[in-house]
Amino acid sequence: MLVMKFGGTSVKDPAAITRLAGIVRGSRSEPGPVVVVSALSKVTDQLVAITDHALKGETGAIATAIDKLRERHVETAAMVKDDKRRAALVTALEADLNELSSLTHALDVVRDVSPRLQDAIAAIGELLSSRIVAAALEDVGLPTTWVDARRVLITDSSTPAAPLMDETRARCRELLVPLVGAGRIPILGGFIGSTTAGVTTTLGRGGSDYSASIFGVGVRASEIQIWTDVDGMLTADPRVIDNVRPVPKLSFNEASELAYFGAKVLHPSTITPAVAEEIPVRILNSQRPEVPGTLITADGADDPPLLTAIACKRDVTVIDIVSTRMLMAHGFLRRLFEVFERHHTAVDVVTTSEVSVSVTIDNRTQLDAIVADLTAFAEVSISDEMALVCAVGEGLRTDPSASARVVGALDGIPLRMVSQAGSRRNITFVMPAAYLTEAMTRLHTRFCDQPVGATTEGR
């Protein structure tokens, strides 16, 4: 059984949904699939903007924004040709949009957005898109059933929510597996779930990929497919350098590192459930379904190159911390990282010396509070406008000279931090943002420019 997830660009308009229908039809050689969809492209951003309007009391802007959402979704629903089916779809869309109006009215009154209210507003996009896709596929002869994802994906009440896997597996067996067994195609929105009490939750931005992986585990899928607008996981970010190419195959561990360190094709959490069950994940292009894409498996490529791909992050901040009492005294590191935990800020890279600790963050929302807490027991300095480059490859683990060659490729670039993970499958560099393109170009040219299996100096 396949689980197929389609992102926002894959459902953005009637033409995209028509392509989606063709892809789903072509997958019907085995039971299913289970189809998971994101909100129509840019809709989640519009819902966030509506929340901001409500907090500011901008009632007119709220009404205008909801009217634009209504117009776009009803226009997209017009692709459904059957009059009865289309009328039922529009009625359901209007009910969801009326619920959005009620939620924003409540927010406009109280002027205080709780996590639960924010989740309820953000969930509307996936509810609308999944209803449209279910009706559109049924309209062209595919036997679909719309399923409210909030009945299936059960989570805790945190923000973003974490899935309760035992409860979700049970719901998948109860609600999805029988539909597939009866020859139906379940259609669900990604990103959204609910608590055991039925309160709407979300998995955070990009969480539709994560939903697909969770559902894949729940139905014991043979493969999880992530349909997007690129040809697979790429050797580097095409917005930074030219001549990138898809990676045919990589390991779960390589994909996790690349996703975490900036490869936007895949949400960092996506493959966590799949890894646990060893379910292959395939990344495909809904606009070019004939392209084989990237297959992510437990073992990865049979003959991995030294570097499989390179990821990067801009807008990185380096925080240097020096203990003011007995340098690196017992308990210093524990106290240091408790500050970041207390302010819910993830640390990407850590380096230590005898006299200091340096860390990077890419979320500055709590930076002032973090610095204030750190200065209670340490001297703190901040470096802005930094960038992070992460070179990833299973080949790094087997070649004793690999690290030296990768670092050597960046000779002359002022590296601020260098870190190699304990797994030895990645090397991470932090540098001034002005050097990002040069660093990426050098590494890619030397280690990633040849197809997998080709002999290069970098091997």
N, C-alpha and C positions, 0 to 999 in steps of 0.2 A: 504494500500500500504506500502511495506517495503522499507527502504533504507538500503543497505548492504555495509559496508565499509570494504575493505580487505587491511591489512597492507603489508609492504614490504616483510616480511617472508612468507606471504600467496600468493605472486605472484613471488617468487624468481626464480622459474625454471618451466619447463613443468609439473613435477609431482605436484607441488603446484597449478598450474593453472588448472590442471585436477581435483584436489580436489575441487577447487573453483567452477568449472563447475557443479560438482555433488551437491554442497551445493545450488547453484542458482537454479538448476533444482528442487531440493526438496522444494524450497520456492514458487513454481509456483501455489500454491493452491489459491492465491489471486493475484490481478493485480500487475504487475511489475515483479521483483523489480527494483528499481534504484540502480545501482552498481557503487560504487566509489572505486578507487584503488590508492594506493601509487606507487611510483617508485619501481622498483625491488630492493631487499635488497642491501644496501650499495651504490646504484647508486648516491643518493644525496650527500653523502660524496665524491664520485669521482668527481662530478661536482664542488663541492667547491674546491677540490684539483686542478682541471683544471683552475679555476679562479686564484688560487694562482700562478700556473705556468705562466699564462699569465701576471700577474702583475710583475713577476720577469724576463720576457723575455725568458722563457725556452721553446722555440718553439718546440724543439724535444720532450720534455716531453708532451707537449700538443697533438702533433700528435699521440704519443704512447698511451696516455690515451683515446683519441677519438677512435682510432682503437680497443682498448680493449672493449669499450662500444659497438661499432658496432658489433664486433664478438659475444659478449654475447647476444645482442638483436636479431641478425639474427639467431643465433643458437636456441634461444628460439622460434623464429617465425617458425622454421622448424617443430614444432609440428602441424602446420596447414597443413592438408593433401591435401586439394583441391588446385590444381596447380594455378588456376587463383586467388583465394583468397590469397594464400601465396605470389604470385608475386606482387599483389596490396599492400599487407601489407609491404613487403620489400621495395617497392618504397616509401611508406609513411615514413617508418623508415629512409631511406636514406635522404629524404628531411629534416626531423627534425635534423639529424646528420650534414647535410650540413649547416643548419642554426646555429647549435652549432659552427661549424668551423668558420663561418663568424663572429659570436659574439666574439669568443675568438681572432680572428685576429684583430678585432677592439680594443679589450682590450689590446692586445699585442702592438698595435701602440700607443695608448694614455697613457697606463700605469696608468690609473686612473679608478677605478671601481665605477660607479654611482649606486645608489640603483636600478634603473630601469634596467640597464645592468646586474646586479647581479641577479635580479629576472628573467630576460629573460633566463639566463643560467640555473638557478636552475629549471625552469619550464620544461625543456626538459625531465627530468626523468619521470614525470607523463604523458607527452604526449606519450612517447614511450611505457610505460607499458599499458596505457589504450587502445592504438591501438592494441597491441598484445592480450590483454584479449578479446576485442570485436571480433576480428577475430577468436580466438580460440573457443569462445563460439558459434559463428555462425557455425563454422566448425563441431561441434557436435550436431547441430540441434536446438540450442536455438536462437530465433529471436532477435538479438541484433542490436543496432545502436550506433556507436561511436559518442559522442558529445564532442566538444571542450569545456571544462569547462570554458574557458575564455569568452565564449559567454553567460554563465549562471550566474556565480558568479561575481557580479559587486561590486567593492570596491572603497574606496578613494585612494589617491596616497601616503599614509604614508608607512613607513617601520617598522615592517610588516604592511600589509594593513588591514584595518577594513572593514567588509562587509557593503554595503548599502542595508539594508534589503528590503526596498520597491521596489527598482529596481530589486533586485535578485528574490523576489517573483514573480514579473511580468514576468521575463525571465523563471522562472520555469513553470509558467502557459502557457507560449507561446511555450516553447521548449521541456519540459519533460512530462508534463501531457498528451498532445495529443499522444505522442509516447506510453505511457503506456496504454492509452485508445484504441490504435490500436493493442495492444497485443505485443508490442515491449519491449525490455529491454535496456534502455539507459545505456551506459557505459561512465563514466567520470573519469578524473584524479582528485585527491584531491589536496589540498594545493595551487592551482593556481586560479587566477581570472584576471580581467582586470578593468581598470578605464572606466568611461563612454566614454572616448576618444579612448578606445581600446588598451591602453598601458598595457602590461603584469605586473601583480603584484603577490605577494605570501603572504600567511597568516603566514609565519614563520615556523620553524622546528616543526614537529608534527602536522601541520595544516590540514592534510588530515582528521583526526577525526572531526575537526571543520567544514570542508567543508561538511562532511556527515550530521552533525547536521543542518547546514544552508539549505542544499537541503531538508532535512526532513521537516523542517518548510515550505519551499517553495512549496512542493507537498502535504503538510498536511498528512504526513506519520502516519501510525498506530503504527510503532515502528522503531527505528533506531538501527541497529545491527553493532557492532564493532567487526570484526573478526580479531583475533590476534594469538599469539603463546602460550598463557597461558589459563588456564581454567576459567578465570574470574578475578574480583578484588579479591586480596588475603588479608588475615588477616595481613600480613607483607611482607617485601621484602625477598624473598627466598635466595637472595645473602648475606643476613646478618644473618638470623637465619633459623633453620630447623623447620619442622613440621607445616609449614603454610598451610592454606586451603582456598578454594574459599569461598567468602561471597555470599550466595544465593540471598539476596535482601538487598538493602540499599536505603537511600533517596538521592534525588538530592543534598541536602545540605551536607550530609556526603561525597558523591562522589566528590563534589567540593573541600572540605577541603583536602581530601586524594590526589587528583590530584595535587592541588597547592603545597602541602608539600612533594611531591616526589614520589607518586605512579605512576610509569611510564606506567602502562597499559592504562591510559586515559590521553589525552591532557587536561590541565587545562581549556581551553576555550570550550571544546567539548560540554558540556551540557548546556552552557549558553542559546543558542537559544531554546534547547529542554525544558529547565525549563520554559521559557516564555510561551510555548504552551502546557506544560504538556504532552510531547510525551515521552513514555518510551524508555530508552536506555538499550540495552542488550549487554554484553560483552561475546564473545564466542571464542572457540579455533578451528581454521580452520583445525588443525591436528587431533582433536578429536571432531568432530561435534555432537557426541551423548551426550556429557557432557552439562548439562543445563546452565552452565555459571552463570553470575550475572545479575540480573534485577535491574535497577535503576529507581525508580518512585518518585513521589512527596512525598508520605507518608513513603516509606521504609518498613521495616519489621513490621509485626503486633505486635510482642513482642520483641522489640529491646534489645540486651544485653547492659550491661554498656558500653563496648567498642566494636565497630564493627570491627575496624582495626587500625593498627599503620603504619604511614608513616615516612620516615626519609630522611634527606639530609646530605651529607658530604660536605666538603670544604666550610663551612660556616665561615664568618668573622663577629666578633662582634666589633662594633664601640661605644665607650663610649664618650659622649659629655657632658661637664660641662660648663655652662655659665660663662664667665669671668666678666660679669657686672650684679650685682643684680641677684643672682641665680634665674633662672626660671622666669625672668621678662616678662612682657606683650610683646607678639610678638616673643618671643624666639622660641617657637615650630614652628610657621609659618615660620620663617626665616630658621630654621633647615631643615624642609621638603622641602622647596623650593630648597635647594641645591640638594637633591636627584632627584627632578623632573627635574631640569635643566640639570642634567647629565643622565637622562633616566635610572635610577637605582632603581629597586623595592626593597622595604623594606619588610622583612618577619615578623619579630617579633619586638615589641616595648615594653619596660618597662620603667617606670619613677619612680624617687624618688624625695625627696625634693631638691636634689642637682644635679641630673644628669639625662640624658636620654641615654638609651642603645638601639641600633638597630642592626639587623642582615641583611646581604646581602649575596647572593651567586654568584653575578656577580662582579668580581673585576676589570673589564676593566677600569672603571673610578675612581678607588679608590684613586689614587694620587690626581686627580683633586678635588674630593669630600673633601678629608682631607684638601687640600689647602684652599678651600672656607670656610670650617667649622672653621678653625683656625683663620679666620678673626674676629670671635666674640665668640669663645669658645676654651676650652682646649680639645684636642682629643687624645684618645689612642686606639690602635688596638690590637685585640686578634685573631690570626690565628689558623688554625687546630682545628676548632670547628665543632660540629655536632648538628643537630636539630632533635628532635623526636616529632612527633605530634600524640597524642592519640585521636581518633575520635569515637563518638558514640552518638546517640540520647538519650541513657539512662542516659548520664551525666546531661541532663536537668531536669530529674524528680527525681533524688536521691540526697537529700541534703548532704549526706555524701560522695558522689562519688569522688569529687575533692580531699578530704583528703586521701581517700583510694588509689587513683592513685598516688598522690605525695608520700605517704608513701611507696609504692612499690619500690621506688627508694632511700630509706634510705641508706646513706653512699656514694652515687654517688655525686661528686661535681657539683651540678647544677649551671650553670652560670646565667641563666635567666629562669623564669617560667611565663607563660602567659596563661590566659583563655579568649577566645573570648567572646564578649558580647552575642553571641547566646548561649553560654554555652554548645556547642556540641563538643568542642575540648579543650585539654590542651596541650600546647607546651612547651617543655623543650629544653634548649640549654646547652651543656656540652662539655668538651674536647672530641675530636674525639675518643680517646683511650677507652672511656667508652660507645661508641655507642652500640656495640654488647651486652654488659651486660645489659644495660638499656632496649633494645628491648626484650631481652630474658626474663627478669623479668616481664615486662608488658604483654608480650604475654602468658607466662606460667600462670600467675595469672588470666588474664581476657579474653583471646581469644582462649585458647586451647581446649575448649569444643564446640561442634556444637551449632548453634543458637537454643535456647529453652531449653538447658540443664541447670540444676541447678548447679551453682558454687559459691565459696566463694566470687567471685568478683561481683556477681549480687547485 
